[in-house]
Amino acid sequence: MIEKICFYLTNRIRKKLPDIDDEKAEIINYGLQIVIGEIPKIFVLILIAFLLGVGWLTLLAFILILPYKVFSGGLHLKSHLGCIVGTTLFYCGDVMLSKMIVLEPVYIKYIIILFIWIFGIAMCKLYAPADTENVPIISKKERSKKQKLSYIALTISLVIACIIQDSVISNMIIFGMLFQSLIISRLAYKITNNKYGHEVYNN
């Protein structure tokens, strides 16, 4: 349903702006898929988070992880219910874990950040932007751009995690970057029965 709405809106935009070529239309459709697809999940996520007593932290985690998530992509669960459950576990789990675990002494924290940065860069090099069959990113130019932005978003986020004094918020960034790097991996796609869209359409 969401795919049809986004396809319809993209075509409407192209009719009003004839200069938009196939590559730009692909980018617009991808953006619409993210925005429209995420809105219901965000409302449910925030509701559950507030019921669990971690509403504001979960909202902050969503904002902090979003740039890296948007650029690096990731798998999608097959049903809307599964997607809502997965999204809630991702963000609420990140916050809960961040409150429970203390990364001390500080050099341990920096070693972990360095490991996650190296791991994340490797995952981005191999898989970002991790697309899906429903929203494939075929354009090599667009793929290259999103991959570079993934590197930048990951690096800036982890630098912030090094600097920020609040240990919970710092942990939220650290674990969030790790989780996001994992969900773009081929193993995560295989476990959830997903396929990379560009591989499907380029074969």
C-alpha positions in Angstrom: 0.0 0.0 0.0 2.7 2.4 1.0 4.7 1.6 -2.2 1.6 2.4 -4.3 1.1 5.7 -2.5 4.8 6.7 -3.0 4.7 5.7 -6.6 1.6 7.7 -7.2 3.1 10.8 -5.5 6.4 10.4 -7.4 4.5 10.4 -10.7 2.5 13.4 -9.7 5.7 15.3 -8.8 7.2 14.3 -12.2 4.1 15.6 -14.0 4.4 19.0 -12.3 8.2 19.1 -12.7 9.1 17.6 -16.1 12.8 18.2 -15.6 13.0 15.3 -13.1 14.7 12.3 -14.8 14.5 8.7 -13.8 17.5 9.0 -11.3 16.0 11.9 -9.5 12.6 10.2 -9.5 14.2 7.2 -7.9 15.6 9.4 -5.1 12.3 11.1 -4.5 10.5 7.8 -4.3 13.1 6.4 -1.9 12.7 9.5 0.3 8.9 9.2 0.3 9.1 5.5 1.2 11.2 6.4 4.2 9.0 9.3 5.4 5.6 7.7 4.8 6.6 4.3 6.0 8.2 5.5 9.2 5.4 7.8 10.4 3.0 5.0 11.8 6.0 3.2 13.3 7.3 6.4 15.0 3.9 7.0 16.7 3.7 3.4 18.0 7.3 3.5 19.1 7.0 6.7 21.1 3.8 5.5 22.7 5.4 2.2 23.9 8.5 4.1 24.9 6.6 6.5 27.2 4.6 3.5 28.7 8.0 2.0 29.5 9.2 5.3 31.0 11.9 5.9 28.4 10.0 8.1 26.0 12.2 11.1 25.7 15.4 9.0 25.6 13.9 6.9 22.9 12.9 10.0 20.9 16.5 11.3 21.3 17.9 7.9 20.2 15.8 8.0 17.1 17.1 11.4 16.2 20.7 10.5 16.9 20.7 7.3 14.9 18.5 8.6 12.0 21.3 10.2 9.8 23.3 7.0 9.7 20.2 4.9 9.2 18.9 7.0 6.4 22.2 6.9 4.5 23.2 3.3 5.2 19.7 1.8 4.7 18.8 -1.6 6.1 16.5 -4.5 6.0 12.7 -4.4 6.3 10.6 -7.0 8.0 7.8 -8.4 5.8 4.7 -7.3 7.8 3.8 -4.0 9.3 3.4 -5.6 12.7 6.8 -7.2 12.5 8.3 -3.9 11.4 6.7 -2.1 14.4 8.0 -4.7 16.8 11.4 -4.6 15.2 11.6 -0.8 15.3 10.5 -0.8 19.0 13.0 -3.4 20.0 15.8 -1.5 18.1 15.2 1.9 19.7 13.8 0.9 23.1 16.4 -1.9 23.4 19.2 0.6 22.6 18.0 2.9 25.4 17.5 0.1 27.9 20.9 -1.4 27.2 22.5 2.0 27.4 21.0 2.6 30.9 22.1 -0.8 32.1 25.7 -1.0 30.8 28.5 1.2 32.1 31.5 1.5 29.8 34.3 2.1 32.2 37.2 2.8 32.5 37.1 5.4 29.8 39.8 3.8 27.7 37.6 0.7 27.4 34.9 3.0 26.0 37.3 4.4 23.4 38.5 0.9 22.4 34.9 -0.1 21.9 34.1 3.0 19.8 37.2 2.4 17.7 36.1 -1.2 17.1 32.5 -0.2 16.2 33.9 2.5 13.8 36.1 0.0 12.0 33.3 -2.6 11.9 30.8 0.1 10.7 33.2 1.4 8.0 33.7 -2.2 6.7 29.9 -2.9 6.7 29.3 0.4 4.8 32.0 -0.5 2.3 30.4 -3.9 1.7 26.7 -3.1 1.9 25.7 0.5 2.1 23.3 1.7 1.0 21.5 -1.5 1.9 18.4 -1.4 -0.1 15.4 -3.7 -0.5 13.5 -5.3 -3.4 10.6 -2.8 -2.8 12.9 0.2 -2.8 16.0 -0.6 -4.8 18.7 2.0 -5.4 20.0 1.2 -8.9 21.9 4.4 -9.7 25.6 4.0 -9.2 26.0 7.7 -8.6 23.3 7.7 -5.9 24.8 4.5 -4.3 28.2 6.1 -4.1 26.8 9.3 -2.6 24.9 7.5 0.1 27.8 5.3 0.9 30.1 8.3 1.5 27.4 10.0 3.6 27.2 6.7 5.6 30.9 7.0 6.4 30.5 10.6 7.5 27.4 10.0 9.6 29.0 7.1 11.4 32.2 8.9 12.1 30.6 12.1 13.3 28.2 10.1 15.5 31.0 8.2 17.2 33.1 11.4 17.7 30.1 12.9 19.5 29.9 9.7 21.6 33.5 10.3 22.6 33.0 13.9 23.6 29.5 13.9 25.2 29.6 13.7 29.0 26.3 12.0 29.6 27.1 8.2 29.7 23.6 7.1 28.8 23.3 9.3 25.7 26.9 8.4 24.7 26.0 4.7 25.0 22.9 5.2 23.0 25.0 6.5 20.1 27.6 3.7 20.5 25.1 0.8 20.6 22.9 2.5 18.0 25.8 2.6 15.5 26.6 -1.0 16.2 23.0 -2.2 15.8 22.5 -0.2 12.6 25.8 -1.6 11.1 24.5 -5.1 11.9 21.2 -4.7 10.2 22.7 -3.8 6.8 24.8 -7.0 6.8 24.2 -9.9 4.5 23.7 -12.2 7.6 20.9 -10.0 8.9 19.3 -10.0 5.4 19.6 -13.8 5.2 18.1 -14.3 8.7 15.1 -12.1 7.9 14.7 -13.4 4.3 15.5 -10.1 2.7 17.3 -9.4 -0.6 19.4 -6.4 -1.6 17.3 -4.6 -4.2 20.1 -3.5 -6.5 21.4 -7.1 -6.7 17.9 -8.4 -7.7 17.3 -5.8 -10.3 20.9 -5.8 -11.7 20.9 -9.5 -12.3 
